[in-house]
Amino acid sequence: MIRTVIVDDEPKNIRILHGLLQTYCPQIQITGEADGFHKALELIDSVHPDLLFLDIEMPYGNAFDLLEKIMPVRFEIIFVTAFNDYALKAFKYSALDYLLKPVNIDELKTAVVKAEQKLNQKNINFQLNNLISNIKKTELQKIALPLVDGLIFVPVSAITYLHAKGSYTDVHLQIGDVHTTARTIKDYEDMLSPDIFCRVHHSYLINVNHIKKYSKGRGGLVEMEDGALIEVSIRKKDEFLARFGL
């Protein structure tokens, strides 16, 4: 059984989530509930949960204040939030699970299964550090790349371009490394800042800060600083050139 604590400042939300977990997630054992910052600190310290369902906003401090008080943590976390799009990007960058209110049953069951699978992994504190850092900054600084054997955290600025490989994506870095990741290029396009990354082709998303040269053609050809030559599709040409006032 997964020893679980629910933290939310709204008792109604706690009751709803409690009921959903009892009905749809039989592997969950709810060992405590807290409706505020200080109660949550005391509860976590006393019951030592395997899994924490954590609301973002609480009286006298938010979820990130709480996490900074108790890190390093030894449990998995599923955030429950009504946060805006920017903040959700921070969760995606950090490869941490979140559920939007009102909680969807299928998404809840999936998140619990993923938490169960990750309980024996040791990367939760790296992910939390990355999340808290990203939340506090106006621009997301690092992204978590899901690999076959875990996660690797890289600076966004070090990504030169991304190449679609079906449901996978090759992420090319400035130092020459290439990481094959279990995300689609559309996932990355949604996550990465459109001020920096440009979809020039259905198979390519490039960091405009690493462009060396553009050659004219039907769509044209971009040469990156690492020497890579990337085709610009006819459909994307005008949008690409417009970035540079052309």
N, C-alpha and C positions, 0 to 999 in steps of 0.2 A: 504493500500500500504506500501511496505517496502522501506523506504528512504535509498538510496544506493549511496556510493561513490566508485569510481574506482581509484586506485593508481598504476601506472606503469610508468617506465621511458621511455618506447617506445610508442610514439603516435599511431603507427600502432596496437600494442597490445590493447591499449585502445579502438580504433575504432572497432576492431574485437569483443572484449568482450561486448562492448556497443551494437553492433548489435545482438549478440547472446542473450543477456538478453532481449532486446526489442522483439525479435522474439519468444523466447521459454519460457520466465518467465514473464508472464503478471502481476504478483504480485509485480514486481520490479519497483520502480520509481527512476531513476538516478538523483540525486540532485547535483552531482559534480564530477569532474575528476581532477587529479593532476599527474604531470609527474616528481615529485621530492620530496625530504625529506621535505624541508621547506614549499613548497606549500601544501603538504599533511597536515602538522601540522596546517596551517592556515585554510585550508578548513574544516577539521574535527572540529575545534574549532568553526567555523562559522555556519555550517549546522547541526551539531549534528545528524549524520546518525544512522539508525538502523542496517545497514550492511555495512561492508567494504570489498571490494576485494583488496587484498594487495599483490603486487609483493615483492619478497624477497630483491633483489638487486636494490639499487637506488644510484644516485650520492649523496655524502656528508653524507652517513649513510644508513644502511640497515633497513629492517622492524623491527628488534628487537630493534634497537636504537630508532626508532620512537615510538614503543609501550612503551618502558621504560619512554619516555618523557610524555606520555599521560595517563598512568595507574593511577588510576583504570578506565577501559573503561566501557561504558554503551551500547555497541553495539556488534553484532556478527561479526566474522571475517572469511573470506574464503581466505586462502593463495593461490597465484598463483605462481608456482615455477618450476624451472628446477633443483632443488637441487639433491644431490646424495643420495644413498640408506641410508647412516647413518642418514642424516638429516630427511629423510622421516620417519625413525623409531621414531625420536623425536616427530614428529607430531602424530603418532599413539599412542605413550605412553601417550600423553597429551590429547587424544581424541578430537583433533581439526581438522577441515576439511581443505583439500588442494586440489588443482587441478594442474595437470601437463600440461605444455605447449607442444604441442598445445592443447587447451581446448577441451575435449570431450563433446558433447551436452548432452548426457544422464547423465554423471557425474555432469555437471553443474546444470541440473534440479534437480537432487537428492540433491546436496549440498544446493541449495536454499531452497528446501522444509525442509531439516533438520534445516537450520538456522531459518526459519520461526517458526518451532516447538520449538526451544530453546530460542527464544527472551524473553520469560517471565521467564526463569530460571536465577539463580543468580550465576552460577558457572564459568562464563567466565574468571574472573580474576584469580581464582585458576588454571584454565587450562593454561592461558597465563604465569603465574609465573612458572608453571611446565615446559612448553615448553622452555622458555628462559633459565631456569636453566639447562635443558637437552642439549640444543643446545651448551651451553658454556662449557660443561664438556666432557671429552674424553669418559666417560662411562655414559650411561643413568642411573639416580639415582632413579627416581620414575616412576611408571606406573599408569595410570588412568584405573580403572576397571569399566566398564559400568554395573550398577545394574538396577533393575526394577524402583527404585525411584530416580535415579541420577547416580552420580559417587563417587567412593572412591579412594583416592590416597594413594598408599602404596609403601614403599621402595622395590626395586627389590630384595635386599639382604634378605628381610624378607619372601620371597616366598620360601617355602620348596618344594612343588611339585604341579603339575596341573593334574587334572583328567577329561578326556573327558566325556561329557554326551550328545551325539548327537551333535546338533548345539550349545550347551552350554558347559561351562567349569567351574568346581569347582576349585577355587584357594585356596590352603591351605597355611596358614601363620604360622610363627614360634611361635606366641603367642597362636595358637590353633584355631584362627578364620578361617572359611571357607566361601568364597563368591562365589555364583553362578553368572556367568557373561555371557552376550550375545555375546560371541565370541567363535569361534572354537579353539580347541587346536592347529590346524595348524596355525591360526592367531598368537597365542602366540609363537609358534616355530619360525615363521618368524621374530617376533619382538624382542625376547629375545636373549641375547648374546649366541652363541654356545660354547663360552669358559666356560660358567657357567651352562647352561641348556642343558640337554641331553635327547633326546627322546629314552626311553628304551623299549617302548611298544606302540602300536597304541593308547592306552588309557592314557598313562602317559608320562609327561615331568617333569624331576626332576632337582632340584638344586644340583649340585655335592658337593657344600660346606656344604650341610646338610645331607650327607650320613654318616651313622654310621657303617654299616657292609654290606658285600656282601657274600652270601652263594652260593656255587657251585650247579649246577644242569643242566638240559638240556639248559635252558637259564640262570637260576640262580634267586636269590631273593635278592633284596636290602632292608635293614632295614634303615629307616630314623631316624634322631635324635628324632623325636616325637613318635617313635614306629611304624609308618606305615610300612607295608610290601608290597613291590611293585614287581611284577613279571617282569623279563627281558625276552623279547621274544627271541627265538632262532635266529631270523633274526638280532636282534640288539645286540646280545651278544658280538661279536668280536669288533664291533665299540665301545661299552661301555668299555670293558676291555682295549682296545688300549689307551684310555685316561689316563690310569694309568701305561702304559708301560708294559702291560701284554698280 
